[in-house]
Amino acid sequence: MSASLPTEMTVIGLDGFGGPEVLKPTRRPVPTAGHDEVLIKVAYAGVNRPDVMQRTGGYPPPPGAPDYPGLEVAGTVVAKGAGVHQFALGDRVMALVAGGGYAEYCVAPEGQCLAVPASLEMVHAAAVPETYFTVWTNMFDRGRLQGGESVLIHGGSSGIGTTAIQLAKAFGARVFVTAGSADKCAACEKLGAERAINYREEDFAEVIAEATDGKGVNLVIDMVGGADYFARNIKSLTVEGRLVQIAVQQGPKVELNLLHVMQKRLHLSGSTLRPRPVADKALIAKSLEDHVLPMLADGRALPVIDSVFPLDKASEAHALMDASTHVGKIMLKVG
């Protein structure tokens, strides 16, 4: 540890599992960068749905990860371990981490870091890793979305959803989304969705059938899960359509009529991001560097920031996440 760095830092720890009130500032040792890792002085950290799941006891960190939440950060490299060649001390980086982002300092594998373009504000940079890594690997790698195709994105007003809308539109796809209020639907359409469907008032499968002349969409990106959504997702897909499951907020158990899969020649897939090995995440980072970083640098497809809370108000940030009234990302200001 450099003599210029403190030995302790403030982090947001968990005082048990439960509501937002279990998030408490506490003191921990400043971590040390290991081989192929950098130590980042955190400027901002993103708040994500998996953090809420960890807070409530449903999503434990993987082995070796810090026991306090936070999956994405942006800040400045202040130390680096052996084997780090891409970044130097003082570089601005945004990083995907397996935990520990709600802190003044955070360690990240070099392969999971991206350089922050000079034109990109740090608050936007910190909103990139978790959502853009997730969207890229699921919508473009697994979902194989191409220009001229159509996609239905559930949870369109979320951080994932607002990112997916912009990237799908930027790559020339027709974009449909679901959201839970008229205001959220309007925000999604402003970002580029051709049609935002208020799932509280409309059946998305019926709307998709009407909008596509009964053909259906090429791809569905679903974070909701549950039997009701699954059946309508299958109904909403065209021949050779793809369903990619990225979360199961309404439950993981569904019934599947295999004849529907066979008749339409459907492709069903899904993934999680946090448990994947560093090498996998590094490949996603390289794709983002090649295809998305130029968009961020010139102001296209920027993360949508709903609100920013000080680090010690993380419980209030989680209360807002629980209320689900936000559009886009909720952020923590650290440095």
C-alpha positions in Angstrom: 0.0 0.0 0.0 1.4 3.4 -0.9 2.2 5.7 2.0 0.0 8.4 0.4 -3.1 6.2 0.7 -5.2 5.8 3.8 -5.3 2.4 5.6 -9.0 2.6 6.2 -12.1 3.8 4.3 -15.8 4.2 4.6 -18.0 1.5 3.0 -21.7 0.8 3.1 -22.0 -2.5 4.9 -25.0 -4.7 5.6 -26.3 -4.8 9.2 -28.2 -8.1 8.5 -30.6 -8.6 5.7 -33.8 -6.7 5.1 -35.0 -3.3 4.0 -32.9 -0.3 3.1 -32.3 0.5 6.7 -29.8 -2.4 7.0 -27.3 -0.4 4.8 -25.0 1.3 7.2 -21.7 3.3 6.8 -18.8 1.4 8.4 -15.0 1.4 8.3 -13.0 -1.2 6.6 -9.3 -1.6 5.5 -8.5 -0.2 2.1 -8.0 -3.2 -0.2 -4.8 -4.0 -2.0 -4.6 -4.6 -5.7 -3.5 -8.1 -6.5 -2.0 -9.5 -9.7 -3.7 -8.0 -12.8 -5.8 -5.7 -10.6 -6.0 -2.0 -10.1 -7.1 0.0 -7.0 -9.6 2.7 -7.8 -10.4 5.8 -5.8 -14.1 5.8 -6.4 -15.9 8.9 -7.6 -19.3 7.3 -8.2 -20.9 3.9 -7.9 -24.1 2.6 -9.5 -27.0 1.1 -7.6 -28.5 -2.0 -9.3 -31.2 -4.5 -8.7 -28.7 -7.3 -7.7 -27.6 -5.0 -4.9 -31.2 -5.0 -3.6 -31.2 -8.8 -3.9 -28.0 -9.0 -1.9 -29.4 -6.6 0.7 -32.4 -8.9 1.2 -30.3 -12.1 1.4 -31.2 -13.5 -2.0 -27.9 -12.9 -3.9 -24.8 -13.6 -1.9 -21.4 -12.4 -3.3 -19.3 -14.9 -5.1 -16.3 -16.4 -3.3 -13.5 -13.9 -2.8 -15.7 -10.8 -3.4 -16.3 -8.2 -0.7 -19.4 -8.8 1.5 -20.7 -5.3 0.9 -22.6 -4.3 -2.3 -21.7 -2.4 -5.5 -21.2 -3.9 -8.9 -19.9 -0.9 -10.9 -17.7 2.2 -10.2 -15.8 4.9 -11.9 -12.8 6.7 -10.5 -9.1 7.1 -10.7 -6.4 4.4 -10.6 -4.3 5.0 -7.4 -2.4 1.7 -7.2 -1.9 -1.3 -9.4 -0.7 -4.9 -9.0 1.9 -6.8 -10.9 0.9 -7.7 -14.5 -1.2 -4.5 -15.1 -0.1 -2.9 -18.4 -3.1 -1.1 -19.8 -3.6 1.5 -17.1 -1.3 3.9 -15.3 -1.7 5.7 -12.0 -4.0 8.7 -12.4 -6.0 7.1 -15.3 -9.8 7.6 -15.2 -11.5 4.2 -15.4 -14.9 2.7 -15.2 -15.0 -0.9 -13.9 -17.3 -3.9 -13.5 -16.7 -5.6 -10.1 -18.1 -8.6 -8.3 -18.9 -6.6 -5.2 -17.5 -3.8 -3.0 -18.4 -0.8 -5.1 -20.2 1.1 -2.3 -16.8 2.3 -0.9 -14.2 5.0 -1.1 -11.8 2.6 -2.7 -12.4 -0.5 -4.8 -10.3 -3.2 -6.5 -11.1 -4.3 -10.0 -9.5 -6.7 -12.5 -7.7 -4.8 -15.3 -9.7 -6.8 -17.9 -13.0 -5.5 -16.4 -12.0 -1.8 -16.7 -12.5 0.6 -19.5 -10.9 4.0 -20.0 -13.2 6.9 -19.4 -13.4 9.1 -22.5 -12.3 12.7 -21.7 -15.7 13.9 -22.8 -17.6 11.6 -20.4 -18.6 12.8 -17.0 -17.7 10.4 -14.1 -21.3 10.0 -13.0 -22.2 8.7 -16.5 -19.1 6.5 -16.6 -20.0 4.8 -13.3 -23.4 4.0 -14.8 -21.9 2.1 -17.7 -20.4 -1.2 -16.6 -23.2 -3.3 -15.0 -25.9 -2.2 -17.5 -23.8 -2.0 -20.7 -22.0 -5.3 -20.0 -25.3 -6.9 -19.4 -27.0 -5.5 -22.4 -24.2 -6.2 -24.8 -23.6 -9.8 -23.9 -27.4 -10.6 -23.8 -28.8 -8.5 -26.6 -26.0 -8.7 -29.1 -23.9 -11.8 -28.2 -26.6 -14.2 -27.1 -29.5 -12.5 -28.7 -27.7 -11.8 -32.0 -29.7 -8.6 -32.7 -29.1 -7.2 -36.1 -30.1 -4.0 -37.8 -33.5 -4.2 -39.4 -34.7 -6.8 -36.8 -37.2 -6.1 -33.9 -36.8 -6.4 -30.2 -39.1 -6.3 -27.2 -37.4 -5.1 -24.0 -39.2 -5.6 -20.7 -38.5 -3.1 -18.0 -37.8 -0.4 -20.5 -37.5 2.4 -18.0 -34.9 0.6 -15.8 -31.1 1.1 -16.1 -30.9 -2.0 -18.3 -34.0 -1.0 -20.3 -32.9 2.6 -21.1 -29.5 1.3 -22.1 -31.0 -1.5 -24.3 -33.4 1.0 -26.0 -30.5 3.3 -27.0 -28.1 0.6 -28.2 -30.8 -1.3 -30.1 -31.9 1.9 -31.8 -28.3 2.9 -32.6 -27.7 -0.4 -34.3 -30.8 0.0 -36.5 -33.4 -2.3 -34.8 -37.1 -1.6 -34.2 -37.6 -1.3 -30.5 -40.7 -2.1 -28.4 -40.7 -2.0 -24.6 -42.9 -2.5 -21.6 -43.1 -0.1 -18.7 -45.4 0.5 -15.7 -46.8 4.0 -16.2 -47.6 6.6 -18.8 -44.7 8.8 -17.8 -42.3 5.8 -18.0 -43.7 4.9 -21.4 -43.2 8.5 -22.6 -39.6 8.4 -21.4 -38.9 5.2 -23.3 -40.4 6.6 -26.5 -38.3 9.7 -26.1 -35.2 7.5 -26.0 -36.1 5.8 -29.2 -38.7 3.1 -28.6 -41.2 2.8 -31.4 -43.9 1.7 -29.0 -43.9 1.6 -25.2 -46.6 -0.6 -23.8 -48.0 0.1 -20.3 -48.2 -3.4 -19.0 -50.7 -2.4 -16.3 -53.2 -1.4 -19.0 -52.4 -3.4 -22.1 -51.5 -7.0 -23.0 -48.0 -6.7 -24.6 -48.5 -9.8 -26.7 -51.6 -8.4 -28.3 -49.8 -5.0 -29.0 -46.8 -6.8 -30.5 -49.0 -8.9 -32.7 -50.8 -5.8 -34.0 -47.6 -3.8 -34.5 -45.9 -6.5 -36.4 -48.8 -7.7 -38.5 -49.0 -10.9 -36.5 -45.4 -11.9 -37.2 -43.9 -11.1 -33.8 -40.5 -9.8 -32.9 -37.1 -11.4 -33.5 -35.8 -11.0 -29.9 -37.3 -10.6 -26.4 -35.1 -9.4 -23.6 -36.8 -10.3 -20.3 -36.0 -9.5 -16.7 -39.4 -10.3 -15.3 -39.8 -14.1 -15.7 -42.7 -15.9 -14.2 -45.3 -18.1 -16.0 -47.5 -15.3 -17.3 -44.7 -13.3 -19.0 -43.0 -16.5 -20.3 -46.1 -17.7 -22.2 -46.7 -14.3 -23.7 -43.0 -13.9 -24.6 -43.2 -17.2 -26.6 -46.4 -15.9 -28.3 -44.7 -12.6 -29.2 -41.7 -14.2 -31.0 -41.5 -14.7 -34.7 -40.2 -17.8 -36.5 -36.5 -18.3 -35.5 -37.1 -15.8 -32.7 -34.9 -15.6 -29.6 -35.8 -15.2 -26.0 -33.0 -14.2 -23.6 -33.8 -14.3 -19.9 -31.6 -11.9 -17.7 -33.6 -11.9 -14.5 -36.6 -13.5 -12.9 -38.3 -10.9 -10.8 -41.6 -12.7 -10.8 -40.1 -16.2 -10.3 -38.0 -18.8 -12.1 -40.6 -21.5 -12.6 -42.6 -21.7 -15.8 -44.4 -24.3 -18.0 -43.2 -24.7 -21.5 -45.2 -26.2 -24.4 -42.4 -27.6 -26.5 -44.6 -27.7 -29.6 -44.6 -23.9 -29.7 -40.7 -24.0 -29.6 -40.6 -26.6 -32.4 -43.2 -25.0 -34.6 -41.5 -21.6 -34.5 -37.9 -23.0 -34.3 -37.3 -20.8 -31.3 -34.0 -20.2 -29.4 -34.3 -19.9 -25.6 -31.3 -18.6 -23.7 -30.3 -16.7 -20.6 -27.3 -15.7 -18.5 -26.1 -14.1 -15.3 -23.1 -11.8 -15.2 -21.7 -11.6 -11.7 -20.5 -15.2 -11.4 -18.8 -15.4 -14.8 -15.0 -15.6 -14.9 -12.8 -12.5 -15.4 -11.8 -13.8 -18.9 -15.5 -13.8 -20.0 -16.0 -10.3 -18.7 -12.8 -9.1 -20.3 -14.1 -10.2 -23.7 -17.3 -8.3 -23.1 -15.3 -5.2 -22.1 -13.3 -5.5 -25.4 -16.6 -5.6 -27.4 -17.8 -2.5 -25.6 -14.4 -0.7 -26.2 -14.7 -1.5 -29.9 -18.4 -0.8 -30.5 -19.9 1.3 -27.7 -17.1 3.5 -26.3 -17.1 5.7 -29.4 -20.8 6.3 -28.9 -20.2 7.3 -25.3 -17.3 9.6 -26.3 -19.5 11.6 -28.7 -22.5 11.7 -26.5 -24.7 9.0 -28.1 -26.3 6.3 -26.0 -25.5 7.9 -22.7 -26.7 6.3 -19.5 -29.9 7.9 -18.2 -29.3 9.2 -14.7 -32.4 9.5 -12.5 -30.9 10.6 -9.3 -27.6 10.9 -7.3 -27.3 10.3 -3.5 -24.2 10.7 -1.3 -22.6 7.5 -0.3 -23.8 7.7 3.3 -27.4 8.0 2.0 -27.3 4.6 0.2 -30.3 3.5 2.2 -32.3 6.3 0.6 -31.1 5.3 -2.8 -32.3 1.7 -2.1 -35.6 3.0 -0.9 -36.1 4.7 -4.3 -35.1 1.5 -6.1 -37.6 -0.4 -4.0 -40.3 2.1 -4.9 -39.5 1.6 -8.6 -40.6 5.2 -9.5 -37.2 6.0 -11.1 -36.3 6.1 -14.8 -32.7 5.1 -15.6 -29.9 4.8 -13.1 -29.6 5.6 -9.4 -26.1 6.6 -8.5 -24.0 7.1 -5.3 -21.5 10.0 -5.2 -18.4 8.9 -3.3 -15.5 11.1 -4.0 
